[in-house]
């Protein structure tokens, strides 16, 4: 088992959650945090931050819990300092897929990302888990990719990711490109765009047509619930013929004909570069 794990950005919004999990899983944690608020957050959890040089010296794995836009410059700075065989773990596919990581063949690049707790998890009865939509309290699955490095490092990287985002339902293995298609492609360019459109449509019902917000919200959320359940196989798919005709008609109104291009590798690469470079 890899024992020494350095976390850069350990006191940040994402970093603080994964840092505590890594510590609690029994790893020898080295937390790096330059922000005063982040350092205070770590101290409150009984974790003392160390400087980057100390953290990286002899570290077997390094987790980059930092914004996507910072991964390129930070990795360019730290990767030359790492021992051969070090596993560098990135928490999102955008920067690696955009080519922001430095070339160095004797280190491993591993990418992992949480799926977040599932919408349909009827076996969860604990109130704290039911309220958790991000993961870490409620169980969730994760998706991992070994970008480069020896095959035996996949299990090592996956184990660290499982500790960071525990409790885990399932760990899925994909390629780096497939993970980039999932995010930013599927989750942000498709799902988030549709969700934002639905929120804007709710506002339109209220502001333009005078429908009470509570009535419009209850109507929308209830229909999202039943339609999601039917379309993704949790309940029988039994919409009326009229509803299906309406759906096909509406797609021509609200969807661009080439919307599937959002999932193409070329468009996902463009999106990844936008995330990393702005």
Order of alpha helices (4+ residues) and beta strands (2+ residues): beta-alpha-beta-alpha-alpha-beta-alpha-beta-alpha-beta-alpha-beta-alpha-beta-alpha-alpha-alpha-alpha-alpha
